[in-house]
Structures are given as structure tokens and as C-alpha cells.
Amino acid sequence: MIAVLPAHVIDQIAAGEVIERPASVVKELVDNAIDAGARTISIETAAGGRALIRVSDDGSGMSAEDAVRCLERHATSKLRTVDDLWGLASMGFRGEALPSIASVSRMTLTTRRDGDLAATRVVVEASKVISVDECGAPVGTTLEVADLLRNLPARLKFLKAESTEATHITELVGRVAMSHPALHLRLKHNGRTALEVPPDRDGFARAQALLGGRIAARIVPATGEESGVRVTAYLGAPELAQATARGVQLFVGKRPIRDRGLLHAITMGYGELVPRGRYPIAVVLLELPAGAVDFNVHPQKHEVRFVDANAVHAAVRHVVQAGVAAAPWRAELGGASPMPLHVLTGVAPPALPLDGTPATPLAQRYAAQLRQRSQGTLGFDDDSPRGWAAKIKDDVRASRAAERAEQRAEREAIDDLARAAGRELSELTAVDSDVLDNGGHARFETGSSIARTDAGNRGPSPTSSPTAGYFSTLTYLGQLDLTYLVCDGGGELVLIDQHAAHERVELERLRYRAGEREASVQRLLFPTTLEASPAELELVARAGFAESLARVGFEVEPFGKTTVAVKAVPAGMRHGDPTQLLRKLLGEWADDGAPSDEERVERVLAEIACHSVVRAGDRLSSSEAEALLRGLDAIEHLGAIGPHGRPILLRLPLSEIARRFGR
């Protein structure tokens, strides 16, 4: 039997498409305000938008009749015929947003046109109009959405934490500000200002203000038109490139969109200046002729369809190429002091031992090549940036080929010895380029033949969890490749990854101090300031955030409109800059939504532990190695896996070693 669904059920189904989260509601209401000709838009939220979303504008307003009619499904003032879909000049057009939002909340609409003696107020609850009254209000429209998804608890439980939803709203408003420089936008979360941007005639100046001083000093504008596609781009220097595409903002017709093809066109425009797998900081705004783009392909207008996608991609690529070629920082890459290889390729040079003891031959040779390149002694025939980058790629390729040749020679030598003993190389070991870490050190893979034991062997699993007090029973023999501790386990050979082991011990110590709120702190004589995005600033100012960071040694607070001040950092970090670690974490939390307080603390502790302990290549004395073994025994629930998922130890029973030698 086929039945026609009631209107309120249809509205709730539509709400499932339109309303993904509170930020979706903010987007729809702000789009309507822009279409109404607003010059100033104020957004207020409470509880991440669940309890309240209020959007006020100074636009044209509506009559009393239109105020009621706009709540009907598919009611719109932006379309008259189907042909209007191909000449859109508005931000919204479907006519589903307001009735869909009203079906899952308590909505109050207050609006007044210029010249009307009174405003109209309409109160709606779950699609039902409760009242229509006259009231006093300024010209424009105010929409209040309270108790979002109150009648859909199944949908409500899928929303993230209040802080996460607030972060998404902040990012959304920041993107609206980026594409509409003439707008004055204000955003408040729980009564606290999260973002305020005054109107600006210059889109480049607005982009600089939103991106912050550190990025603003290293971006350049570029404009161009090709095949009827007008492109405006603000391009960041290559050293600002990130591991994710969160720094790329795309707009078509001032609407923020996602498009893999355009993202690829931007990276192609940078060419070899940005390594593969990384993405530049870039803001790209496109304007296309009417009929060249279809916006009606996604309920939330996140995606569009181009009539001639190849022409659009080519226009973006060419404008980005021209902008990069003319940028001041492009000349820096071709000067006497070229960018270090690890910046261009994304491959960091290996860390040599702290006491000056040589590392493996592969690591030494690679480090020497890096030093030679950074000193400009390669004697390039082509001094242009493109020729320089191509030469580097050739040298890296040749270096890797030489390394592979050396490894093959080593394997052949081992193979000859193995044949003499009546055994094949595959039964002894597996050493190739995949078992070398970034420093060139050989490492054991738990899945390789040397790490396996036969089913009939009753010895321990190679990476099995040790019993309590196990490490104190080991006899320390020495270091292998300044990376692994070699120990006699009384019937087995034990190899311990010194970095993973020390990291696990340090993490346990940091957890204890954080629980006791006695973090080791290094106070800075002069506070360090970090440039921060609006979402990051909103995160730092949030209640409880500073207290969570204080548990691990960071003292942070907002400082001005675009920066945060770092007054203290965790003490004892041997490697890296604590403030840069904080910058990285803030960016990740603002991008993906801040986790819970405990998850946040645990993540910071793991990062601090990683930067505070010995690494591959560090020489340890016998007393230091034995102290590390005792530290492992002090951990109650150690396990066999380190904080980053790598095994801490490898256990080889003597019976297995004897079998490998044919005894």
C-alpha cells in the first residue's frame, strides 16, 4: 500500500539533507542575509549551536505576508522559471532551508522593511506556526533557532562535542568573510566574541587579516581571465605548505566548495616548488559566466558541476603558475642561497649521533650530500629554479640508486656465504630499502623471516609482552647501530628499540605528573606569540582549554585578534621547538574538532615524550642502558608496543637461532 507522507515528515526528511550540523543552519541563514543585501551580519550561538543560533542582518527585510509564506516548502524569491537556474546571482535558491530548519527546532522570525511602521514576528515550533504578531525592531531580519533537533533525538546524538560544533561554525563564518570582503561580520559563542571582521574594499587585505601575520607576509595576489573564467588567487610561499589540504580555500561565485580537480590544478601551478603529498596555502576565487556552472548538485552546495571542467582547471593552473613565477619569494629560490633540500623534498636530513660517533655509512653519505647542496657547491649548469629543482631530483635519484646498488652488493655477499653454508638468503634475513629507517639504520620487521618462529617452537613470540620484572633479568651486551639495545635473556637474544622504550618510560612519568598536576614547566622570560586562525583563537579562549594544557606544561592565552601568547612550555624537550609543537596541535584540533580534555592531554603527553627521549643514533653508556631497562620494569602495564604503535622489543630464542645456523 502506497501512502503520501505528511508535510511535517517530508520537512524532516529534507532537514536530514540540509542540516548536517549547526554550522549548516548558520550557513543557510547567512546566505539568506547576504541575498537580502545585508551589509552587517551578527551571529550568536549557545552550546555549539544546539541551544541557540541567532542571525541578525540589516538587509531589506520582508513584509508580513512574505514572513509567513517563506516557511512554506519550496517558497523562494530567487527563482521564477527553470531557466533562472542557469543564471543564478544569489547564494541560495532551493526554498527548503527555512521550513526544514523550522521542522526540527523552535524558530522565531522577526523582520521589518524600510518604511513599515512595525516589524512582524512569527513563532514556529516543529513546523507548526504558533503565533504571528507585530512588534518593534530595526530594519532587517533576525532569525532565532532554539533547541535544534529537539524532536529528533536519534539525529541529535550524532552531533559532536559543543567545542567541535563551535569550531565548525567559526570556520564557516571565516570562509564567508573571505569571499565577501565588503561584509561586516560578527560571531559570538556563549556571549564571547570569536570573530569580528570590519568591511574592507580589498579582498587581498581581507585575506591577509584572516590568515594572520605569519602567512600574510608570505602571500601574493594573482588575477587573470581565460576562456571566460575569471580567477583571483592569493598564493602562499612554498615553505608554508602543509601535509593536508586544509590551507586551500576554493570559492565559485563566492560560495565555498570542495573540488579535487581544482585542488590538483593549484598544485600543478606550483609545480616542483611544493613536494608531492603536500599542499600550499592558497585562496582561489572563481567567477564564471551564467550557465557555465551548475550549483544545484549538492543539498548544502558544497560541490558544483562545470560545463567545461577542463577549461576551468586550465585557467586556474595558468593563473597560479603566473602568480608563482612573479612572486618575490620565487626569486629567493633562484638566489645564491637556495632552499634546503629537505624543505623542497619534504625529506628531513638524518640526525647524527649526539656524541659525534659516526652513524651508518648510508646516513653519513646522505648527510654530506645535504650539506654540500645547502652550501651551494653543486655547480649547476642551469641556475634557474626549475633547473635547480630538476638537478636535485636527479641527484636524489642517483643517490638512492647508489644506495640500492650497495645494498644489492651486501645481499650478494651474504648470499655467497649462505650458499657456502647450504642455506638460501631468504632463510637468513631480508634487508632491502624497505627495512631502512630515515636515518639509514637497519631495522627488524616483525613480519620478516628472521622474526618468525615455527609452530613447533615453544619459545616466546618475537614481540610478546614481557612478564613483570623481565627487563631487570636481562644482561646488557651493547648497542646495535646506535639504535637497538642488545641483551642476553638467558636462553634468548633480546633486541630493544631504545627510542620506543625510552618514549614509553617517559610517557608513563608524564602521565603521573599530569595526574598530580605537577608538570615540569619552563617559563619564558618573554612570551612567544604564535599566529592563529580564527578557529584556533576560539579554541584557545574556550573554557577549560588552558587548564588542560597547563596539566602538561603549556601556559597559553589569546593575545590580540590574530595571535596567542605562549608564556610557558614543558621542560625537558631535547628535540624540536615546543611552540612549533603547540602550533601543530592547535592546527589539527581546529581542523578536525578538538577532542575531549583527556584525549587532548594524552595526545600532548605522547608528543612531548617523543621529543624528550633518546633517538636512533644516540650512544648510551652501559649505566644509561641498564637504567632504561629498570625503568621499563617500573611500568605496571607495559605491553610490547610503544606509544606510536611500534614494537618495543624483539625476542629470538636460542633454539631458533640454532635452527637458522643448521645446528
Secondary structure, 3 states (H helix, E strand, C coil): CCCCCCHHHHHHHHHHHHCCCHHHHHHHHHHHHHHCCCCEEEEEEEHHHCCEEEEEECCCCCCHHHHHHCCCCCCCCCCCCHHHHHHCCCCCCCCCHHHHHHHCCEEEEEEECCCCCCEEEEEEECCEEEEEEEECCCCEEEEEEECCCCCCHHHHCCCCCHHHHHHHHHHHHHHHHHHCCCCEEEEEECCEEEEEECCCCCHHHHHHHHHCHHHHCCEEEEEEEECCEEEEEEEECHHHCECCHHHEEEEECCEEECCHHHHHHHHHHHHHHCCCCCECCEEEEEECCCCCEECCCCCCCCCCEECCHHHHHHHHHHHHHHHHHHCHHHHHHCCCCCCCHHHHHCCCCCCCCCCCCCCCHHHHHHHHHHHHHHCCCCCCCCCCHHHHHHHHHHHHHHHHHHHHHHHHHHHHHHHHHHHHCCCCHHHCCCCCHHHECCCCCECCCCCCHHHCCCCCCCCCCCCCCCCCCCHHHCEEEEEECCCEEEEECCCEEEEEEHHHHHHHHHHHHHHHHHHCCCCCEEEEEEEEEEECCHHHHHHHHCCCHHHHHHCCCCEEEEECCCEEEEEEEECCCCCCCHHHHHHHHHHHHHHHCCCCHHHHHHHHHHHHHHCCCCCCCCCCCHHHHHHHHHHHHCCCCCCCECCCCCECEEEEEHHHHHHHCCC
